[in-house]
């Protein structure tokens, strides 16, 4: 039996009202997003005995902010919590990334960031500037040692890795661009968990093996026609919607250590590559898994958007579609090699769902 306790938490007075929040369960840190697009950060709160939040946030991230996320840097036995905020810069021609690391469970600080790749530049006063057009909307989703950035206007998804390094003058954050996915269809939601990247699309989701996507140089493989369709080989889906592409293990890129949680505290530079692939080509070990749905004779099926994806360890995901129905995606474990099995089923329920949240599983919270 699972016991759930709820209590009312009073918010501190603020010039702008709170419109949403993010909670980091490992450190019990809280981020409040306000209507003026500023963000209030509260580190390591003593839940559930706390009757109200402190009168002032430990860190106030000034507006504007377009998207934000917590992620874990898992190198040492105790993972470190990182809070990331993305916002437009220089009239929207660039994206600004602002990083805050939780130190000793007591305060957030802004680290020095090392980024050696083209199109990434660190400004000590601002943060990291990306040569990416902000456009109408961007979305950031954090995981362990990785985060994903999606730009609707650019029609691309970027995968970044982060790690802590030490050049002798103190600890710094290293940022690496690992992969770029060119989107040919709309992306409605994103999930990164347990080494799996999932893009919510129309009528289903597209699953990427993150280790395959960022660790090895991707090349075109046999078994695909000119449209990138599977000819019967490669990654398989139990409901008949499978696509894949082979990878070459001949050249590992700079994201290897981040994948494996290794620490290299004296390495600042090194040759870095980023993998580029298209969303529907099957490259990077991709597999499209369609929603299971009932077909009514004489009626044209409506388009179902995968609007929210939440992880259910191990290797399971619950997906909310645009009509309020829930679906469970099950993947074979471990998700490696060309013969991954994926299965989707619809959950029976008596009411439509508007919002979706999942309690964290601490036993698997630091596993890649």
C-alpha positions in Angstrom: 0.0 0.0 0.0 1.3 3.5 -0.9 0.5 6.4 1.4 0.2 9.8 -0.1 0.2 13.0 2.0 -0.9 16.4 0.8 -0.7 19.7 2.4 -1.2 23.4 1.6 1.9 25.4 0.9 1.6 29.2 1.1 3.4 31.1 -1.6 5.5 34.2 -0.8 4.3 37.6 -2.0 5.5 38.5 -5.5 5.1 41.3 -8.0 4.0 38.7 -10.6 1.6 35.8 -10.0 2.9 32.2 -10.2 1.6 30.4 -13.3 3.5 27.1 -13.1 6.2 25.2 -11.1 8.9 22.6 -11.5 9.9 20.3 -8.6 13.2 18.4 -8.4 12.6 15.3 -6.2 16.3 14.4 -5.5 17.2 17.7 -3.8 13.6 18.8 -3.0 14.2 22.0 -4.9 11.4 24.1 -6.3 11.2 26.6 -9.3 8.2 28.9 -9.6 7.5 30.4 -13.0 5.8 33.8 -12.9 3.6 35.6 -15.3 6.3 38.2 -16.1 8.5 35.1 -17.2 10.9 35.4 -14.3 11.7 32.3 -12.2 12.1 32.0 -8.4 14.4 29.2 -7.2 14.1 27.6 -3.8 16.8 25.0 -2.9 16.3 21.9 -0.7 13.0 22.7 1.0 12.1 20.6 4.1 8.9 19.0 2.7 6.4 18.1 4.0 6.8 20.0 7.3 7.2 23.3 5.5 4.0 25.5 6.0 5.1 28.2 3.6 7.9 29.1 1.3 10.6 31.5 2.4 9.6 35.2 1.9 12.3 35.6 -0.8 13.7 33.1 -3.3 17.4 32.2 -2.9 17.8 32.9 -6.6 15.7 35.0 -8.9 16.2 34.4 -12.6 15.2 37.6 -14.3 12.8 37.6 -17.3 12.5 36.7 -20.1 12.4 32.9 -19.9 10.8 30.7 -22.5 11.4 27.3 -21.1 13.2 25.7 -18.1 14.1 22.4 -16.6 16.0 20.6 -13.9 18.6 18.0 -14.8 21.1 15.8 -12.9 24.9 15.7 -13.5 25.7 12.2 -12.5 29.5 11.7 -12.3 30.4 11.4 -8.6 28.5 9.1 -6.2 26.2 12.0 -5.3 24.6 13.6 -8.4 24.5 17.4 -8.7 21.3 19.3 -9.5 21.4 21.8 -12.5 18.7 24.2 -13.3 18.6 25.5 -16.9 16.6 28.4 -18.3 16.3 29.3 -22.0 15.3 32.7 -23.4 15.5 34.7 -26.6 18.5 37.0 -27.1 19.5 39.6 -29.6 16.0 40.1 -30.9 15.4 36.4 -31.1 18.2 35.7 -33.5 19.9 33.6 -30.7 18.9 31.5 -27.7 20.4 32.3 -24.3 21.0 29.4 -21.9 21.5 30.3 -18.2 22.8 27.5 -15.9 22.5 27.3 -12.1 24.1 24.5 -10.1 22.9 23.6 -6.6 25.9 23.7 -4.2 25.8 21.7 -0.9 22.0 21.6 -1.0 22.0 25.3 0.2 22.3 27.7 -2.8 22.3 27.9 -6.5 25.3 29.5 -8.3 26.1 30.4 -11.9 29.1 28.3 -13.2 31.7 29.1 -15.8 30.8 27.2 -18.9 33.3 25.7 -21.4 31.9 25.2 -25.0 34.3 24.7 -27.9 31.9 23.9 -30.7 30.9 26.3 -33.5 27.7 28.1 -32.8 28.2 28.0 -29.0 29.7 30.9 -27.0 29.9 31.6 -23.3 29.4 35.2 -22.0 30.3 35.5 -18.3 27.6 38.2 -17.9 24.8 36.5 -19.8 25.4 32.8 -20.2 25.7 30.5 -23.2 24.6 32.0 -26.6 23.4 29.5 -29.2 23.4 30.5 -32.9 19.8 29.2 -33.1 16.8 31.3 -34.0 14.4 31.4 -31.1 11.2 31.7 -33.2 7.7 31.4 -31.8 8.4 28.6 -29.3 11.1 26.5 -27.8 11.0 23.6 -25.3 13.8 22.3 -23.0 13.6 18.8 -21.3 16.3 17.7 -18.9 17.5 14.2 -17.9 20.7 12.8 -16.4 23.8 14.4 -18.0 21.7 15.4 -21.0 19.0 17.9 -22.1 17.1 18.3 -25.3 16.1 21.6 -27.0 13.3 21.8 -29.5 12.7 24.8 -31.7 9.3 24.9 -33.5 10.4 27.6 -36.0 13.7 25.9 -36.8 12.0 22.5 -37.0 15.0 20.8 -35.2 15.7 19.0 -32.0 19.2 19.4 -30.4 20.7 17.0 -27.9 23.2 18.4 -25.5 25.5 16.8 -22.9 26.8 18.4 -19.7 29.7 17.4 -17.4 31.7 19.0 -14.6 35.4 19.5 -15.3 38.4 21.1 -13.4 41.1 23.0 -15.2 43.1 23.7 -12.0 41.4 27.0 -11.3 38.1 25.5 -10.1 35.1 23.5 -11.2 33.4 24.4 -14.5 30.6 23.1 -16.6 31.3 21.7 -20.0 28.6 21.9 -22.6 28.6 19.6 -25.7 26.2 19.5 -28.7 25.9 15.8 -29.5 23.1 15.4 -32.0 20.7 17.4 -34.3 17.4 15.9 -35.4 15.8 17.6 -38.4 12.0 17.4 -37.9 9.8 16.7 -40.9 6.6 16.4 -38.9 5.3 18.3 -35.9 6.6 17.5 -32.4 4.1 17.9 -29.6 6.0 16.6 -26.6 9.4 15.3 -25.6 10.7 12.8 -23.0 14.2 11.8 -22.1 14.7 9.0 -19.6 16.8 5.9 -19.1 18.8 6.4 -22.3 15.6 6.9 -24.4 14.5 10.0 -26.3 10.9 10.0 -27.3 9.2 12.6 -29.6 5.4 12.9 -29.4 4.0 13.1 -32.9 0.7 12.7 -34.7 -0.9 9.2 -34.0 2.1 7.9 -32.1 5.6 8.5 -30.8 9.1 8.2 -32.3 11.6 6.4 -30.0 15.4 7.1 -30.3 18.1 5.0 -28.5 20.0 7.9 -27.0 23.2 5.9 -26.7 23.1 5.0 -30.4 22.1 8.5 -31.3 25.0 10.4 -29.6 27.7 7.9 -29.0 28.5 6.7 -32.5 28.8 8.3 -35.9 25.6 7.5 -37.8 25.8 6.4 -41.4 23.3 5.1 -43.9 22.8 1.4 -43.6 21.5 -1.4 -45.8 17.9 -2.4 -45.3 16.3 1.0 -46.2 14.9 2.3 -49.4 15.3 5.9 -50.7 12.5 7.1 -48.4 14.1 5.7 -45.3 11.6 2.9 -44.9 12.4 -0.4 -43.3 12.6 -3.3 -45.7 12.0 -5.9 -43.1 15.3 -5.7 -41.2 16.4 -3.6 -38.2 14.4 -2.4 -35.3 11.0 -4.1 -34.9 7.7 -3.0 -33.5 5.2 -5.5 -32.3 2.3 -3.4 -33.7 3.9 -3.2 -37.1 5.3 0.3 -37.1 9.0 0.0 -36.9 11.9 1.9 -38.5 15.7 1.7 -37.8 19.1 2.4 -39.2 22.4 0.9 -38.5 25.3 2.8 -36.8 29.0 2.5 -37.2 31.0 2.1 -34.0 34.2 3.3 -35.7 34.2 6.8 -34.3 33.0 7.6 -30.8 32.1 11.3 -30.2 32.7 13.6 -27.3 29.5 12.6 -25.5 30.8 9.1 -24.5 31.8 10.2 -21.0 28.5 11.9 -20.3 26.7 8.7 -21.4 28.6 6.6 -19.0 28.8 9.2 -16.1 32.6 9.3 -16.2 34.6 12.2 -14.8 37.5 13.8 -16.5 38.3 16.7 -14.3 41.4 17.8 -16.2 40.2 17.6 -19.8 38.8 20.8 -21.2 39.3 20.5 -24.9 39.0 17.7 -27.4 37.7 16.9 -30.8 34.0 17.1 -30.8 31.5 15.8 -33.3 27.7 16.1 -33.5 25.5 13.7 -35.3 22.9 15.0 -37.7 19.9 12.9 -38.8 16.4 13.4 -40.0 13.4 12.6 -37.9 11.8 10.0 -40.1 14.8 8.4 -41.7 15.3 5.8 -39.0 18.8 7.0 -38.3 20.1 6.8 -34.7 18.1 3.7 -34.0 14.7 5.4 -34.4 11.4 3.6 -34.2 7.9 5.0 -34.8 5.3 3.3 -32.6 1.6 4.0 -33.5 -1.3 4.4 -31.0 -3.6 1.4 -30.8 -7.0 2.6 -31.7 -10.4 1.1 -32.7 -11.4 1.6 -36.3 -15.1 2.3 -37.0 -16.3 1.4 -40.4 -17.3 4.3 -42.6 -15.7 6.9 -40.3 -12.4 8.7 -41.0 -10.1 8.3 -38.0 -9.1 11.6 -36.3 -5.5 12.6 -35.7 -4.3 11.9 -32.2 -1.5 14.1 -30.9 0.9 12.8 -28.3 0.8 15.9 -26.0 2.5 14.5 -22.9 4.9 11.7 -22.1 6.0 10.6 -18.6 8.5 7.8 -17.8 7.5 4.7 -15.8 10.7 2.9 -15.0 12.0 0.6 -16.2 11.5 1.2 -20.0 7.8 2.0 -19.8 6.2 5.3 -20.6 2.6 6.7 -20.2 1.4 8.9 -23.0 -1.5 11.4 -23.0 -3.1 12.1 -26.4 -5.1 15.1 -27.5 -8.4 13.5 -26.9 -7.7 12.8 -23.2 -6.9 9.1 -23.6 -3.8 7.4 -22.0 -1.5 4.9 -23.7 1.3 2.7 -22.3 4.5 2.2 -24.3 6.7 -0.8 -23.3 10.2 -1.2 -24.6 12.5 -4.2 -24.4 15.2 -3.9 -21.9 18.1 -3.3 -22.4 17.3 -1.1 -25.4 20.4 -1.9 -27.5 21.1 -3.4 -30.9 18.9 -3.6 -34.0 16.2 -5.9 -32.5 14.4 -3.7 -30.0 10.7 -4.6 -29.4 8.2 -1.8 -28.8 4.6 -2.3 -27.9 1.8 0.3 -27.4 -1.6 -0.3 -25.7 -4.4 2.0 -24.7 -5.4 2.2 -21.0 -9.1 1.7 -20.2 -10.5 4.5 -18.1 -13.8 6.1 -17.4 -12.9 9.8 -17.8 -10.9 12.0 -20.0 -7.5 13.2 -18.8 -6.3 16.8 -19.0 -3.0 16.8 -17.1 -0.5 14.0 -16.4 2.1 13.6 -13.7 4.1 10.6 -12.4 5.6 10.1 -8.9 9.4 9.7 -9.2 11.1 6.4 -8.7 14.1 7.1 -6.5 15.5 3.6 -7.0 16.1 4.4 -10.6 16.6 8.1 -10.4 20.3 8.1 -11.0 20.4 5.4 -13.7 21.1 6.4 -17.3 
